[in-house]
Amino acid sequence: MGDLNMRYKSTYKDFIEFVDFARDYIEQYDELFEQRHTHFRFPEYHEEPINFHPTYKLDSVSNGIYINKKDQCPSFTDRILFKSNDNTL
């Protein structure tokens, strides 16, 4: 269990024009993907496919425009890793 808050290795300014396609860049920018697949962290843990938009504050007045926060890149920070006791996964 934990709140890892791993983000994309980019800035708001550099990535915002690609945010609608953020899932296409997971292997390139995502810190959690890098930790799991390059540095072999969290062995035996699984993650369901990402089927949501990046986590980031949206401006409700402007109909869903991302609000810049400390130049942080919109990222997939709200993810769940799980480990099963069932060896078939």
Secondary structure, 3 states (H helix, E strand, C coil): CCCCCCCECCEHHHHHHHHHHHHHHHHHHEHHHHHHHCCCCCCCCEECCCCCCCECCEECCCCCEECCCCCECCECCCCCEECCCCCCC
